[in-house]
């Protein structure tokens, strides 16, 4: 184990930021040679293209608490409007510029007033929002995805997740994650996490008596 890995083990927050930076870099690499016509592919985020989701990730990595609050006030506490405004700021004129802006924030630790694990969740979930429609695959680190799943199971802060899995038992078949009680939903930690956040496309990767109930609860991501 390297010195940096030992330090990460001693400091969970450092480990989370290491995962964030790794996942951003991996996504940037996957998109480096994407043809221009594929940047308009609809993402798993309803109404957004893969290019727009990438710009949203750039915005999140560029927005500190002060700028976030200023934007909220400017948008009169319309949070969806603020998200759209910040996305537009980072979109750029071309797909190449969108990617360049994202590459610039890969090592950033700037964030809105959210815990670092929420940023990890945004990074992994939105990366998958982009990759799946483009038929790109990544083996996400199980520890990182498990940490995200554990965060989402207890909160609706960023996206409805806790409320979506009420009275269901989720069990990962590739790691230690499990939660809840009731009809079972089982599958990979990634598929469970994506379904928890409303991504219906991943329900086909799950099985168990609770899948159909979860399907009913998966609306707009």
Secondary structure, DSSP 8 states (H G I E B T S, - for coil): --HHHHHHHH-HHHHHHHHHHHHHHHHHHHHTT--GGGTTSB-SSTT-BHHHHHHHHHHHTT--HHHHHHHHHHTTT-HHHHHHHHHHHHH-SSHHHHHHHHHHTTT-----SS-HHHHHHHHHHHHHHHHHHTT------HHHHHHHHHHHTT--SSSS-TGGGTTEEEEESSSS-EE--SEEEEE-HHHHHHHHTT-GGGGGG-BSTTHHHHHHH----
